[in-house]
Amino acid sequence: MRFTEEHEWLRVEGDVVVVGITEHAAQQLGDVVFVELPEVDAMVAKGDEVCVIESVKAASDILAPVDGEIVEVNEALTDTPGLVNEDPQGDAWFFKMKVDDLSVLEDFMSEDEYKDFLG
Amino acid sequence: MVPFAGYEMPVQYPMGVLGEHQHTRAAAGLFDVSHMGQVILRGPKVALALEALVPVAVEGLAEGRQRYALLTNAQGGILDDLMVANRGNHLFAVLNAACKADDLAHLRAHLPGIEVIERDDRALLALQGPRAENALSALLPGVAGMRFMDVANHDWQEQEIWVSRSGYTGEDGFEISVPKARAEAFARALLAHPDVEPVGLGARDSLRLEAGLCLYGQDIDATTTPIEAGLGWAIQKVRRAGGAREGGFPGAEVVLAQLREGPERLRVGLLPEGRAPMRAGTPLYTSPEAREPVGQITSGGFGPSLGRPIAMGYLPAESTGADTEIWAELRGKRLPVRVVPLPFRPSNYRK
């Protein structure tokens, strides 16, 4: 698993990248009450706002961590946004992306590096 | 912790906003509202004197009773909303934190011969929820006999505790004024009760929003009148047209005319039809195509007891009928919103 400075995690599953938010991010957000997912088949560029996530405290965005195509979204989050707090690094993945070159993931932090980043 | 009117205040405690909200509805939540202004008004005919600044009947408020009041400006706008209690030889007012400096100056400037004493030597706690009476009466047995909007003094460890049976959540509950030096000990004694959990600003906001209660600076301010805000119920007959003490408060012409003819705009409850919470500032339109907004959301978010987003805002009077369909623009999309009566949830006051 790899981690971004925006507190997303990335996991390779076959030829796609699964994206979610970290435990730390879920804890900081507080109880999540709304998730808006991107459209399947959408082509996105690194840094695009692809999801809206609203907690009882505030609204925030999830950015596309790399360029690619959205191939699947986790519809369960629409009906049960609280899943993000219950299992952020497991069942509460947000979307899957197809990318040209999986090696781009190597630019992101490892788990140990992310822990150091959190301090 | 977040800054709020010059105070550092917690958004949530470890239980989290949703948990604190549900706990307050099911048991009892403890709020530290010491940022609010506590003020004594004392002097000859103080109740009549205060009526020169508020559209409500203060004269005639029985000893040991409290009433919701509004300070108005010359345009009929709301300078602050407050609670006023008759405590026998004086009035006791509780003011909003962000307004208290202006309020004190306003009261001192316009109430000649009346002493205006800020009691910043006292902290203010609120204990709210169906188990509030049970928990508070363990420390102050006398509170069990109080009704909604009663005020009374009770003793705790040789300290005088000023209690009102009121609050800002739509639940039964109490606001409790405690000498500062003993406030922490009193709060810890309440928290030791199994029914009581501490509650932060986040749940305070969702609780009051479900109860349809206004937040000053957001739902009401110097540009909204009591009538536009749907607070006409706070203006007793005696201060209305034909009453014995008709008018006589700042902006009375405007407010009484709106009472007579109806206001041009009105605060309403709004139910977003989807799942997306709509927050303050979201513009409102009469159709998906309309170019100009007709109003905006002044408070909004997720209502934990309703399990859905809820909001309040101002709309032109002709668009305020129940079930009118309105469109809110969120992230560039027009989404349907339905006008509903307030509150979103019936209140549980101990009348």
Interface residues (C-beta under 8 A of the other chain):
Chain A: G30 D31 V33 F34 E36 V52 E54 S55 V56 K57 A59 T78 P81
Chain B: V11 Q12 G16 V17 L18 G19 G202 S206 R275 A276 P277 R279 G301 F302 P304 P309 R331
